[in-house]
Amino acid sequence: KIKLITNLKAKIRRKASIGSWVQFNSFGIIESMCVDYFDWLCLDMEHGEIRNHDLIKNITAIENNDKLAFVRLSVSNEENCKISLESGAAGIIFPNLKNHQEVRNVIKYTDYNLSRGSGFSRCNSYGKNLTENFKFKPFIVVMIENVEMIDDIKNVFKIPNIDAYLIGPYDLYNSFINNGGHKKNFQKYLNKLIKEFKKNKKIFGIHVVEPDKKILNKRIKQGFKFIPYGMDSTFLNKSLKIK
């Protein structure tokens, strides 16, 4: 797992890393999605059907196929972060944060040296690798889903140990509109954010929710390097369309 994370961090400095999103609590679906062109799979606990007691079996399915298992938390808090990491998650994706203080307060729970407990759990082979696991640094992704976060983005950039920023396009669009933005100006708003990421030399990504290779290639050309491509539900929906 540490080797795969190291490889991922090296890769996204050079080119895009493509993964995908899992909503269904299905061992078979997860195994089917562990294809060569995905570096990782993310278990979506915010909007999918996966719950805390499902994590270990689903993470195991991903690990058995030599992929990194990430978890998008249902709520960004200490308990969910701890359960996900102790179940063996290689990385955490934090949703629905609005400012740098919220980010700082929650990502500290990914670090043993700051606020994480050290009980026996799957992540340390139930105590057999306890000391070695203290050195483990999960892959940390902070989602950008609202205008409040963007207004505070310069302070967010000052927080260390964030490996990537992930734009949730639908939520960000809704936040932009609900805060007085006009839909015709959203692309300009997004382009300005992209420039800010590049200016500060940050790794950034966006969810390509509907699987479309043209959109994926467009996002790669724009500089996005951490890209969830589709998800089990949208792959299924697309395959069922016969017209």
Phi and psi in degrees as GROMACS dihedral restraints (atoms count N, CA, C in turn):
[ dihedral_restraints ]
;  ai    aj    ak    al  type     phi  dphi    fc
    3     4     5     6     1   -64.0    20    10
    4     5     6     7     1   -39.7    20    10
    6     7     8     9     1   -64.5    20    10
    7     8     9    10     1   -42.0    20    10
    9    10    11    12     1   -65.0    20    10
   10    11    12    13     1   -39.3    20    10
   12    13    14    15     1   -66.0    20    10
   13    14    15    16     1   -43.1    20    10
   15    16    17    18     1   -59.5    20    10
   16    17    18    19     1   -43.2    20    10
   18    19    20    21     1   -64.2    20    10
   19    20    21    22     1   -39.5    20    10
   21    22    23    24     1   -64.7    20    10
   22    23    24    25     1   -44.5    20    10
   24    25    26    27     1   -62.8    20    10
   25    26    27    28     1   -36.4    20    10
   27    28    29    30     1   -69.8    20    10
   28    29    30    31     1   -39.5    20    10
   30    31    32    33     1   -64.5    20    10
   31    32    33    34     1   -46.9    20    10
   33    34    35    36     1   -72.2    20    10
   34    35    36    37     1    -7.3    20    10
   36    37    38    39     1   -78.4    20    10
   37    38    39    40     1   -20.1    20    10
   39    40    41    42     1  -106.9    20    10
   40    41    42    43     1   -41.0    20    10
   42    43    44    45     1  -156.0    20    10
   43    44    45    46     1   177.4    20    10
   45    46    47    48     1   -73.7    20    10
   46    47    48    49     1   142.9    20    10
   48    49    50    51     1  -106.7    20    10
   49    50    51    52     1   128.4    20    10
   51    52    53    54     1  -110.0    20    10
   52    53    54    55     1   131.2    20    10
   54    55    56    57     1  -133.5    20    10
   55    56    57    58     1  -162.1    20    10
   57    58    59    60     1  -151.5    20    10
   58    59    60    61     1   176.1    20    10
   60    61    62    63     1  -115.9    20    10
   61    62    63    64     1   138.0    20    10
   63    64    65    66     1  -120.8    20    10
   64    65    66    67     1   123.6    20    10
   66    67    68    69     1  -108.7    20    10
   67    68    69    70     1   -31.3    20    10
   69    70    71    72     1   -84.7    20    10
   70    71    72    73     1   141.1    20    10
   72    73    74    75     1   -85.9    20    10
   73    74    75    76     1    71.4    20    10
   75    76    77    78     1  -136.1    20    10
   76    77    78    79     1   117.0    20    10
   78    79    80    81     1   -58.6    20    10
   79    80    81    82     1   -41.4    20    10
   81    82    83    84     1   -66.4    20    10
   82    83    84    85     1   -41.8    20    10
   84    85    86    87     1   -63.5    20    10
   85    86    87    88     1   -43.4    20    10
   87    88    89    90     1   -61.1    20    10
   88    89    90    91     1   -46.8    20    10
   90    91    92    93     1   -60.8    20    10
   91    92    93    94     1   -38.0    20    10
   93    94    95    96     1   -67.6    20    10
   94    95    96    97     1   -27.3    20    10
   96    97    98    99     1   -86.2    20    10
   97    98    99   100     1    -5.6    20    10
   99   100   101   102     1   -82.4    20    10
  100   101   102   103     1    65.9    20    10
  102   103   104   105     1   -92.7    20    10
  103   104   105   106     1   165.5    20    10
  105   106   107   108     1   -58.6    20    10
  106   107   108   109     1   -37.9    20    10
  108   109   110   111     1   -82.6    20    10
  109   110   111   112     1    -1.0    20    10
  111   112   113   114     1  -100.2    20    10
  112   113   114   115     1   127.4    20    10
  114   115   116   117     1   -82.7    20    10
  115   116   117   118     1   -24.5    20    10
  117   118   119   120     1  -156.8    20    10
  118   119   120   121     1   161.3    20    10
  120   121   122   123     1  -128.0    20    10
  121   122   123   124     1   142.6    20    10
  123   124   125   126     1  -112.8    20    10
  124   125   126   127     1   124.5    20    10
  126   127   128   129     1   -81.7    20    10
  127   128   129   130     1   116.2    20    10
  129   130   131   132     1   -88.7    20    10
  130   131   132   133     1   100.7    20    10
  132   133   134   135     1   -91.8    20    10
  133   134   135   136     1    -6.9    20    10
  135   136   137   138     1   -80.5    20    10
  136   137   138   139     1   -45.6    20    10
  138   139   140   141     1  -119.4    20    10
  139   140   141   142     1    -9.6    20    10
  141   142   143   144     1   -89.7    20    10
  142   143   144   145     1  -172.3    20    10
  144   145   146   147     1   -97.2    20    10
  145   146   147   148     1     1.8    20    10
  147   148   149   150     1   -75.9    20    10
  148   149   150   151     1   134.6    20    10
  150   151   152   153     1  -121.3    20    10
  151   152   153   154     1   174.0    20    10
  153   154   155   156     1   -55.0    20    10
  154   155   156   157     1   -40.3    20    10
  156   157   158   159     1   -74.3    20    10
  157   158   159   160     1    -7.9    20    10
  159   160   161   162     1   -92.9    20    10
  160   161   162   163     1   -10.0    20    10
  162   163   164   165     1   -63.3    20    10
  163   164   165   166     1   -48.6    20    10
  165   166   167   168     1   -59.9    20    10
  166   167   168   169     1   -46.2    20    10
  168   169   170   171     1   -66.1    20    10
  169   170   171   172     1   -38.2    20    10
  171   172   173   174     1   -73.7    20    10
  172   173   174   175     1   -39.1    20    10
  174   175   176   177     1   -63.4    20    10
  175   176   177   178     1   -40.9    20    10
  177   178   179   180     1   -60.3    20    10
  178   179   180   181     1   -42.3    20    10
  180   181   182   183     1   -60.1    20    10
  181   182   183   184     1   -40.2    20    10
  183   184   185   186     1   -70.1    20    10
  184   185   186   187     1   -45.9    20    10
  186   187   188   189     1   -62.3    20    10
  187   188   189   190     1   -37.5    20    10
  189   190   191   192     1   -63.8    20    10
  190   191   192   193     1   -17.1    20    10
  192   193   194   195     1  -106.2    20    10
  193   194   195   196     1    19.6    20    10
  195   196   197   198     1    58.6    20    10
  196   197   198   199     1    37.3    20    10
  198   199   200   201     1  -116.1    20    10
  199   200   201   202     1   158.4    20    10
  201   202   203   204     1   -82.3    20    10
  202   203   204   205     1   137.1    20    10
  204   205   206   207     1  -103.9    20    10
  205   206   207   208     1   114.9    20    10
  207   208   209   210     1  -106.0    20    10
  208   209   210   211     1   157.4    20    10
  210   211   212   213     1  -127.1    20    10
  211   212   213   214     1   126.3    20    10
  213   214   215   216     1   -92.2    20    10
  214   215   216   217     1   114.4    20    10
  216   217   218   219     1   -63.4    20    10
  217   218   219   220     1   151.0    20    10
  219   220   221   222     1   -69.5    20    10
  220   221   222   223     1   -41.4    20    10
  222   223   224   225     1  -139.4    20    10
  223   224   225   226     1   137.4    20    10
  225   226   227   228     1   -78.9    20    10
  226   227   228   229     1    90.2    20    10
  228   229   230   231     1  -144.8    20    10
  229   230   231   232     1   175.8    20    10
  231   232   233   234     1   -62.6    20    10
  232   233   234   235     1   -46.6    20    10
  234   235   236   237     1   -61.3    20    10
  235   236   237   238     1   -48.2    20    10
  237   238   239   240     1   -66.3    20    10
  238   239   240   241     1   -37.8    20    10
  240   241   242   243     1   -62.8    20    10
  241   242   243   244     1   -46.5    20    10
  243   244   245   246     1   -64.2    20    10
  244   245   246   247     1   -46.2    20    10
  246   247   248   249     1   -61.7    20    10
  247   248   249   250     1   -42.5    20    10
  249   250   251   252     1   -65.0    20    10
  250   251   252   253     1   -45.3    20    10
  252   253   254   255     1   -69.9    20    10
  253   254   255   256     1   -38.9    20    10
  255   256   257   258     1   -70.8    20    10
  256   257   258   259     1   -20.8    20    10
  258   259   260   261     1   -79.3    20    10
  259   260   261   262     1   -10.9    20    10
  261   262   263   264     1   112.3    20    10
  262   263   264   265     1     9.7    20    10
  264   265   266   267     1   -59.1    20    10
  265   266   267   268     1   137.7    20    10
  267   268   269   270     1   -84.6    20    10
  268   269   270   271     1   -18.1    20    10
  270   271   272   273     1  -159.2    20    10
  271   272   273   274     1   159.0    20    10
  273   274   275   276     1  -123.1    20    10
  274   275   276   277     1   133.4    20    10
  276   277   278   279     1  -109.7    20    10
  277   278   279   280     1   119.3    20    10
  279   280   281   282     1   -97.2    20    10
  280   281   282   283     1   117.8    20    10
  282   283   284   285     1   -97.0    20    10
  283   284   285   286     1   164.3    20    10
  285   286   287   288     1    58.5    20    10
  286   287   288   289     1    38.4    20    10
  288   289   290   291     1   -99.3    20    10
  289   290   291   292     1   147.5    20    10
  291   292   293   294     1  -118.5    20    10
  292   293   294   295     1   -11.6    20    10
  294   295   296   297     1  -160.9    20    10
  295   296   297   298     1   172.4    20    10
  297   298   299   300     1   -64.9    20    10
  298   299   300   301     1   -31.0    20    10
  300   301   302   303     1   -68.5    20    10
  301   302   303   304     1   -39.6    20    10
  303   304   305   306     1   -63.9    20    10
  304   305   306   307     1   -40.4    20    10
  306   307   308   309     1   -62.1    20    10
  307   308   309   310     1   -49.7    20    10
  309   310   311   312     1   -61.1    20    10
  310   311   312   313     1   -39.9    20    10
  312   313   314   315     1   -66.0    20    10
  313   314   315   316     1   -31.9    20    10
  315   316   317   318     1   -96.9    20    10
  316   317   318   319     1   -34.7    20    10
  318   319   320   321     1   -72.4    20    10
  319   320   321   322     1   -14.2    20    10
  321   322   323   324     1   -62.9    20    10
  322   323   324   325     1   -21.6    20    10
  324   325   326   327     1   -78.6    20    10
  325   326   327   328     1     1.1    20    10
  327   328   329   330     1   -92.8    20    10
  328   329   330   331     1    -5.1    20    10
  330   331   332   333     1  -117.9    20    10
  331   332   333   334     1   119.8    20    10
  333   334   335   336     1   -58.0    20    10
  334   335   336   337     1   -33.8    20    10
  336   337   338   339     1   -74.7    20    10
  337   338   339   340     1   -10.5    20    10
  339   340   341   342     1  -105.7    20    10
  340   341   342   343     1   -71.2    20    10
  342   343   344   345     1  -136.7    20    10
  343   344   345   346     1    -0.8    20    10
  345   346   347   348     1   -80.3    20    10
  346   347   348   349     1   144.4    20    10
  348   349   350   351     1   -75.5    20    10
  349   350   351   352     1   173.0    20    10
  351   352   353   354     1  -129.6    20    10
  352   353   354   355     1    37.5    20    10
  354   355   356   357     1   -74.0    20    10
  355   356   357   358     1   161.3    20    10
  357   358   359   360     1   -66.3    20    10
  358   359   360   361     1   133.2    20    10
  360   361   362   363     1  -162.1    20    10
  361   362   363   364     1   177.3    20    10
  363   364   365   366     1   -59.6    20    10
  364   365   366   367     1   -36.0    20    10
  366   367   368   369     1   -63.5    20    10
  367   368   369   370     1   -22.8    20    10
  369   370   371   372     1  -117.7    20    10
  370   371   372   373     1    27.1    20    10
  372   373   374   375     1    55.0    20    10
  373   374   375   376     1    39.9    20    10
  375   376   377   378     1    54.2    20    10
  376   377   378   379     1    44.9    20    10
  378   379   380   381     1   101.8    20    10
  379   380   381   382     1   -20.3    20    10
  381   382   383   384     1   -67.5    20    10
  382   383   384   385     1   -29.4    20    10
  384   385   386   387     1  -120.6    20    10
  385   386   387   388     1    37.8    20    10
  387   388   389   390     1   -59.9    20    10
  388   389   390   391     1   -50.3    20    10
  390   391   392   393     1   -65.2    20    10
  391   392   393   394     1   -43.0    20    10
  393   394   395   396     1   -62.9    20    10
  394   395   396   397     1   -35.3    20    10
  396   397   398   399     1   -70.5    20    10
  397   398   399   400     1   -20.4    20    10
  399   400   401   402     1   -60.1    20    10
  400   401   402   403     1   -25.9    20    10
  402   403   404   405     1   -85.4    20    10
  403   404   405   406     1   -10.1    20    10
  405   406   407   408     1   -69.7    20    10
  406   407   408   409     1   129.8    20    10
  408   409   410   411     1  -117.1    20    10
  409   410   411   412     1   108.1    20    10
  411   412   413   414     1   -68.7    20    10
  412   413   414   415     1   161.0    20    10
  414   415   416   417     1   -78.9    20    10
  415   416   417   418     1   122.5    20    10
  417   418   419   420     1  -108.7    20    10
  418   419   420   421     1   124.7    20    10
  420   421   422   423     1  -124.6    20    10
  421   422   423   424     1   128.9    20    10
  423   424   425   426     1  -108.0    20    10
  424   425   426   427     1   126.6    20    10
  426   427   428   429     1   -81.9    20    10
  427   428   429   430     1   144.5    20    10
  429   430   431   432     1  -111.2    20    10
  430   431   432   433     1   105.1    20    10
  432   433   434   435     1  -129.8    20    10
  433   434   435   436     1    -0.4    20    10
  435   436   437   438     1  -151.4    20    10
  436   437   438   439     1   159.3    20    10
  438   439   440   441     1   -70.3    20    10
  439   440   441   442     1   -25.5    20    10
  441   442   443   444     1   -61.5    20    10
  442   443   444   445     1   -42.0    20    10
  444   445   446   447     1   -65.0    20    10
  445   446   447   448     1   -41.0    20    10
  447   448   449   450     1   -67.3    20    10
  448   449   450   451     1   -36.9    20    10
  450   451   452   453     1   -61.2    20    10
  451   452   453   454     1   -26.3    20    10
  453   454   455   456     1  -108.4    20    10
  454   455   456   457     1    15.0    20    10
  456   457   458   459     1   -62.6    20    10
  457   458   459   460     1   -33.0    20    10
  459   460   461   462     1   -63.9    20    10
  460   461   462   463     1   -35.3    20    10
  462   463   464   465     1   -74.8    20    10
  463   464   465   466     1   -33.7    20    10
  465   466   467   468     1   -62.8    20    10
  466   467   468   469     1   -39.4    20    10
  468   469   470   471     1   -62.5    20    10
  469   470   471   472     1   -20.6    20    10
  471   472   473   474     1   -78.7    20    10
  472   473   474   475     1   -13.1    20    10
  474   475   476   477     1   -79.2    20    10
  475   476   477   478     1   126.1    20    10
  477   478   479   480     1   -76.6    20    10
  478   479   480   481     1   165.8    20    10
  480   481   482   483     1    69.9    20    10
  481   482   483   484     1    18.8    20    10
  483   484   485   486     1   -92.9    20    10
  484   485   486   487     1   119.6    20    10
  486   487   488   489     1   -84.5    20    10
  487   488   489   490     1   -28.3    20    10
  489   490   491   492     1  -161.0    20    10
  490   491   492   493     1   155.8    20    10
  492   493   494   495     1  -114.9    20    10
  493   494   495   496     1   135.2    20    10
  495   496   497   498     1  -122.8    20    10
  496   497   498   499     1   118.7    20    10
  498   499   500   501     1   -80.5    20    10
  499   500   501   502     1   126.3    20    10
  501   502   503   504     1   -92.2    20    10
  502   503   504   505     1    99.2    20    10
  504   505   506   507     1   -61.8    20    10
  505   506   507   508     1   -38.6    20    10
  507   508   509   510     1   -71.4    20    10
  508   509   510   511     1   -46.0    20    10
  510   511   512   513     1   -66.0    20    10
  511   512   513   514     1   -39.3    20    10
  513   514   515   516     1   -65.9    20    10
  514   515   516   517     1   -41.4    20    10
  516   517   518   519     1   -60.3    20    10
  517   518   519   520     1   -46.7    20    10
  519   520   521   522     1   -62.7    20    10
  520   521   522   523     1   -39.9    20    10
  522   523   524   525     1   -64.2    20    10
  523   524   525   526     1   -40.3    20    10
  525   526   527   528     1   -62.2    20    10
  526   527   528   529     1   -47.1    20    10
  528   529   530   531     1   -66.0    20    10
  529   530   531   532     1   -43.7    20    10
  531   532   533   534     1   -69.2    20    10
  532   533   534   535     1   -15.3    20    10
  534   535   536   537     1  -106.2    20    10
  535   536   537   538     1    26.5    20    10
  537   538   539   540     1    94.8    20    10
  538   539   540   541     1     0.6    20    10
  540   541   542   543     1   -77.2    20    10
  541   542   543   544     1   153.9    20    10
  543   544   545   546     1  -101.1    20    10
  544   545   546   547     1   140.3    20    10
  546   547   548   549     1   -57.1    20    10
  547   548   549   550     1   -30.8    20    10
  549   550   551   552     1   -71.0    20    10
  550   551   552   553     1   -16.1    20    10
  552   553   554   555     1   -98.5    20    10
  553   554   555   556     1    -1.5    20    10
  555   556   557   558     1   -64.7    20    10
  556   557   558   559     1   -40.7    20    10
  558   559   560   561     1   -62.5    20    10
  559   560   561   562     1   -39.0    20    10
  561   562   563   564     1   -63.3    20    10
  562   563   564   565     1   -39.5    20    10
  564   565   566   567     1   -62.6    20    10
  565   566   567   568     1   -43.5    20    10
  567   568   569   570     1   -66.1    20    10
  568   569   570   571     1   -41.5    20    10
  570   571   572   573     1   -62.7    20    10
  571   572   573   574     1   -37.2    20    10
  573   574   575   576     1   -64.7    20    10
  574   575   576   577     1   -38.8    20    10
  576   577   578   579     1   -66.4    20    10
  577   578   579   580     1   -40.8    20    10
  579   580   581   582     1   -59.6    20    10
  580   581   582   583     1   -43.6    20    10
  582   583   584   585     1   -61.4    20    10
  583   584   585   586     1   -37.5    20    10
  585   586   587   588     1   -66.7    20    10
  586   587   588   589     1   -40.7    20    10
  588   589   590   591     1   -60.6    20    10
  589   590   591   592     1   -47.3    20    10
  591   592   593   594     1   -65.8    20    10
  592   593   594   595     1   -40.4    20    10
  594   595   596   597     1   -59.7    20    10
  595   596   597   598     1   -38.3    20    10
  597   598   599   600     1   -95.1    20    10
  598   599   600   601     1     7.9    20    10
  600   601   602   603     1    55.6    20    10
  601   602   603   604     1    47.2    20    10
  603   604   605   606     1  -102.7    20    10
  604   605   606   607     1   147.7    20    10
  606   607   608   609     1   -81.1    20    10
  607   608   609   610     1   126.4    20    10
  609   610   611   612     1  -136.0    20    10
  610   611   612   613     1   154.7    20    10
  612   613   614   615     1  -143.7    20    10
  613   614   615   616     1   177.4    20    10
  615   616   617   618     1  -151.6    20    10
  616   617   618   619     1   145.9    20    10
  618   619   620   621     1   -82.4    20    10
  619   620   621   622     1   118.5    20    10
  621   622   623   624     1   -89.2    20    10
  622   623   624   625     1    90.1    20    10
  624   625   626   627     1   -66.1    20    10
  625   626   627   628     1   -50.8    20    10
  627   628   629   630     1   -86.5    20    10
  628   629   630   631     1   120.4    20    10
  630   631   632   633     1   -65.1    20    10
  631   632   633   634     1   110.5    20    10
  633   634   635   636     1  -147.3    20    10
  634   635   636   637     1   114.9    20    10
  636   637   638   639     1   -63.5    20    10
  637   638   639   640     1   -32.1    20    10
  639   640   641   642     1   -65.1    20    10
  640   641   642   643     1   -42.2    20    10
  642   643   644   645     1   -67.2    20    10
  643   644   645   646     1   -41.1    20    10
  645   646   647   648     1   -58.8    20    10
  646   647   648   649     1   -48.6    20    10
  648   649   650   651     1   -63.9    20    10
  649   650   651   652     1   -35.5    20    10
  651   652   653   654     1   -63.0    20    10
  652   653   654   655     1   -44.5    20    10
  654   655   656   657     1   -65.2    20    10
  655   656   657   658     1   -38.4    20    10
  657   658   659   660     1   -62.8    20    10
  658   659   660   661     1   -43.1    20    10
  660   661   662   663     1   -64.6    20    10
  661   662   663   664     1   -29.2    20    10
  663   664   665   666     1   -74.8    20    10
  664   665   666   667     1   -11.9    20    10
  666   667   668   669     1   107.7    20    10
  667   668   669   670     1     3.1    20    10
  669   670   671   672     1   -70.1    20    10
  670   671   672   673     1   132.5    20    10
  672   673   674   675     1  -120.7    20    10
  673   674   675   676     1   -10.7    20    10
  675   676   677   678     1  -124.7    20    10
  676   677   678   679     1   100.7    20    10
  678   679   680   681     1  -126.3    20    10
  679   680   681   682     1   110.3    20    10
  681   682   683   684     1   -74.8    20    10
  682   683   684   685     1   123.5    20    10
  684   685   686   687     1  -107.7    20    10
  685   686   687   688     1   110.9    20    10
  687   688   689   690     1    64.1    20    10
  688   689   690   691     1  -169.3    20    10
  690   691   692   693     1  -160.3    20    10
  691   692   693   694     1   166.5    20    10
  693   694   695   696     1   -53.5    20    10
  694   695   696   697     1   -40.3    20    10
  696   697   698   699     1   -67.8    20    10
  697   698   699   700     1   -40.4    20    10
  699   700   701   702     1   -76.1    20    10
  700   701   702   703     1   -32.1    20    10
  702   703   704   705     1   -61.9    20    10
  703   704   705   706     1   -41.8    20    10
  705   706   707   708     1   -66.1    20    10
  706   707   708   709     1   -46.2    20    10
  708   709   710   711     1   -58.7    20    10
  709   710   711   712     1   -43.3    20    10
  711   712   713   714     1   -65.9    20    10
  712   713   714   715     1   -39.7    20    10
  714   715   716   717     1   -69.2    20    10
  715   716   717   718     1   -22.0    20    10
  717   718   719   720     1   -84.5    20    10
  718   719   720   721     1    -9.5    20    10
  720   721   722   723     1   -81.9    20    10
  721   722   723   724     1   119.7    20    10
  723   724   725   726     1  -108.2    20    10
  724   725   726   727     1    -2.1    20    10
